[in-house]
Amino acid sequence: PKFNRLGDTLTFTASGTDSLGTPIPSPQVSWVSRIPARLSIDSVTGLATAHDTGDVRVVATHDNASDSTLAQVRPPVLVADQTLFFADSLRLGSNQADTTYRRIRDSGTVTLGVAVHASGLAEGLYGDTVVLSSVGAKNSPERIRVSMHVVCPTALVAADTSVAGTFAPGDCRSPQRARSFADLYRFTGNAGDTINVFLTTGAQTDLDTYLYLLNASGAVLASNDDCPGLGRNSCLTQFPLPAGGQYRIEATTFDSAQFAYTVTLTHPVAPSAGTPLAQRTTGGAAILPHDSVNNTTVVLAATGHDNNVHDTLRLQVEVRPVSTAFTGTPTDTGGVAPNATLGVPLSVTVPNLQTRW
């Protein structure tokens, strides 16, 4: 038999036959509970009372014969299934094992736990109600308002380094793109710092990434979908930081795709001084110092060096008439060239006048 409430009563009865198989009318039986603290029983009448949860063996004895049965004291604790209104629904369900091993005594308490996993949720505050009910308990059901603040973890990325990652279930959802998984990275910058951020997928540039730069309060400062020259990969180039402090990089996807990626943060620094300027004609012939040519333009050239392999370089010169003083402001700028380990040839074309530089 099963007792559904503490304090419930039940009268046990017994029947039997003699050695010839003839039923014994109204046998005189002595009743015993193996755990009286859990289930007490009157030895004569067989009236049993439930006191605590669990299983109890009840023994009936007649003359020299005895037999037993198992009584169960299990008041059900019902945890109502509750669907949370998160972006991806999570269901809180009752665990049958908990109702077997967690006991609630008349004057005692029991701690019940509910675990909610935040995988796949965007940052933010979530709330709902947990309903706890117990059959026969006072003030049942009990409604408990709960809230959960989801904060996506951020990984540190240092300037001029790359970090590999993967968009996959278990990541946070993008605050900007609800269908997409996202990973967050943080760095500290100074006002006026210029940074480059690249979100790339190696040779598979058709994988569609999306890149955001946010300030410490979470406001979007810049974003990019497709970076020129990188297919569907993303980048933010030559972005000046408006203030000192912590910034966040949000790496995500255009849609809900899953794939591996690399985030690269560069902090451009001034390149080394270029080699001394050389002068030549547009055809490539060298022009000696203080010499003159009949060309309308001349080419000024130098080799640039930069320790940051992610940078690009260009040559800027200030060209003034001989009688005019220098101001420190470039008058002519050459084309942009990607950096190279052994140095980058740079040049700029200027009018061929009686000038100095």
SULCOR-V695618 format. One record per residue. NEAR is the number of other ideal C-beta (glycine too) atoms within 8 Angstrom. D_LAST is the distance of its C-alpha to the last C-alpha in Angstrom with 1 decimal. Layout:
# SULCOR-V695618
NEAR D_LAST
NEAR D_LAST
This chain:
# SULCOR-V695618
7 104.9
7 101.7
14 101.5
9 98.8
9 99.0
12 99.7
7 103.2
9 104.4
8 107.9
9 109.7
8 113.2
13 113.4
5 116.5
10 117.9
6 120.2
9 121.8
7 124.6
7 127.2
3 127.7
5 129.7
5 126.8
6 128.7
6 126.5
10 127.1
4 127.8
4 125.9
9 124.9
5 124.6
9 121.0
9 119.2
15 115.5
9 112.7
13 108.9
7 106.9
9 104.3
7 106.2
6 103.2
12 101.6
16 104.7
9 108.1
14 111.4
9 115.0
6 116.9
6 119.9
6 118.7
13 115.4
10 113.4
16 109.8
10 107.1
13 103.3
10 101.5
11 98.2
9 96.1
10 96.6
7 99.2
13 102.7
11 105.6
16 109.0
10 112.1
14 115.6
9 118.7
12 122.2
4 124.8
3 123.1
7 120.7
8 117.2
7 114.2
8 110.8
9 108.2
8 104.5
14 103.7
10 100.2
16 99.0
11 95.7
13 94.8
8 91.9
13 88.6
10 86.9
14 83.2
8 82.5
8 79.9
10 77.0
7 74.1
11 70.9
6 68.8
8 65.6
7 63.3
6 65.1
7 68.7
9 70.1
8 73.9
10 75.7
6 79.0
9 82.0
7 82.4
6 86.0
6 85.6
10 84.7
10 88.0
7 89.9
5 88.6
9 87.6
9 90.6
10 91.1
6 94.1
4 96.0
3 94.4
7 91.2
4 87.8
7 85.5
4 81.8
9 80.5
4 76.9
7 74.9
4 71.6
8 69.1
5 66.1
8 62.8
7 61.4
11 59.9
13 59.6
11 56.7
9 55.9
8 58.2
7 61.6
12 64.7
7 68.3
9 71.8
8 75.4
11 77.3
11 81.0
13 83.4
12 87.1
11 90.2
10 93.6
8 96.0
7 93.4
3 93.2
4 90.3
10 89.4
8 87.1
8 84.3
7 81.0
8 78.0
7 74.7
8 71.8
7 68.0
9 65.2
7 61.5
12 59.5
5 56.2
9 54.1
6 52.9
8 49.2
9 47.6
7 44.7
11 41.5
7 38.7
8 35.0
8 33.8
8 37.3
6 39.6
10 43.3
7 45.9
10 48.5
8 51.2
16 52.4
7 56.2
7 59.4
5 59.4
11 55.9
15 55.6
13 55.4
14 52.1
9 52.2
9 50.2
10 51.9
7 55.6
6 56.4
15 53.7
15 53.7
15 50.8
13 49.4
13 47.4
14 44.7
12 43.3
12 40.3
7 39.0
11 35.6
6 33.7
8 32.6
6 29.1
9 29.3
10 28.2
13 30.7
14 31.5
14 35.2
14 36.6
13 40.3
11 41.0
11 44.1
6 42.9
3 43.5
7 45.8
10 43.2
6 46.1
12 47.4
11 46.7
16 45.2
16 44.2
16 42.0
11 42.0
14 40.2
11 42.4
11 42.2
7 44.9
4 47.3
8 47.2
6 45.3
8 43.2
9 39.5
8 38.3
10 39.9
10 39.4
10 41.7
10 39.9
10 36.4
4 34.4
3 34.6
12 37.4
6 40.4
11 42.7
14 41.1
13 39.3
12 36.0
12 34.1
6 30.4
6 27.7
12 30.5
7 29.8
13 32.9
6 34.2
6 36.0
7 36.9
8 40.0
7 41.7
14 41.0
13 43.0
16 42.2
14 45.0
14 45.2
15 47.8
15 48.7
10 48.9
7 52.7
7 55.2
10 54.1
8 54.3
10 51.9
9 49.6
14 46.0
13 43.0
15 41.0
12 37.5
15 35.6
13 31.9
11 30.0
9 26.3
6 24.4
2 20.8
11 19.9
7 19.0
3 15.4
12 14.2
6 14.2
5 11.3
10 9.2
8 11.1
10 10.8
10 14.0
10 16.1
8 17.7
4 20.8
5 19.3
6 19.2
6 16.7
9 14.5
5 14.6
4 11.9
3 12.3
6 14.6
2 15.1
8 16.8
2 19.0
8 17.7
4 16.8
9 14.3
13 12.3
12 12.1
15 9.6
11 12.1
12 13.1
9 16.5
13 17.4
9 20.5
11 22.7
7 26.2
11 27.5
7 28.8
9 29.3
10 25.7
7 23.3
12 19.6
10 16.6
14 12.9
9 10.8
12 7.0
12 5.7
11 4.7
12 6.4
8 8.8
7 8.9
3 11.9
6 10.7
4 10.2
6 8.3
6 11.1
4 10.6
5 11.4
7 10.0
8 10.0
11 10.7
7 13.1
10 14.7
4 18.5
6 20.5
11 21.9
6 24.9
11 24.7
6 26.1
4 27.4
3 25.7
9 22.2
12 20.7
7 18.5
14 15.7
10 13.6
12 12.1
10 12.5
14 10.5
7 12.0
8 12.0
5 11.5
4 10.5
10 6.9
6 3.8
9 0.0
